[in-house]
């Protein structure tokens, strides 16, 4: 469960980075 939670956090962080990058590039 801990590992799955960590993976979800990392995935969410990566998605947020992409969104912020898209906003910066817009």
C-alpha positions as CSV (number, residue, x, y, z in Angstrom):
1,X,0.0,0.0,0.0
2,X,2.8,2.4,0.9
3,X,4.5,1.8,-2.5
4,X,1.3,2.3,-4.4
5,X,0.7,5.5,-2.5
6,X,4.2,6.7,-3.3
7,X,3.7,5.9,-7.0
8,X,0.4,7.9,-7.1
9,X,2.1,10.9,-5.5
10,X,5.0,10.7,-8.0
11,X,2.6,10.4,-10.9
12,X,0.4,13.3,-9.6
13,X,3.6,15.5,-9.2
14,X,4.7,14.7,-12.7
15,X,1.3,15.5,-14.1
16,X,1.3,18.8,-12.2
17,X,4.7,19.6,-13.6
18,X,3.4,19.1,-17.1
19,X,0.3,21.3,-16.5
20,X,2.5,24.1,-15.0
21,X,4.9,23.8,-17.9
22,X,2.0,24.0,-20.4
23,X,0.7,27.1,-18.6
24,X,4.2,28.6,-18.7
25,X,4.4,27.9,-22.5
26,X,1.0,29.2,-23.3
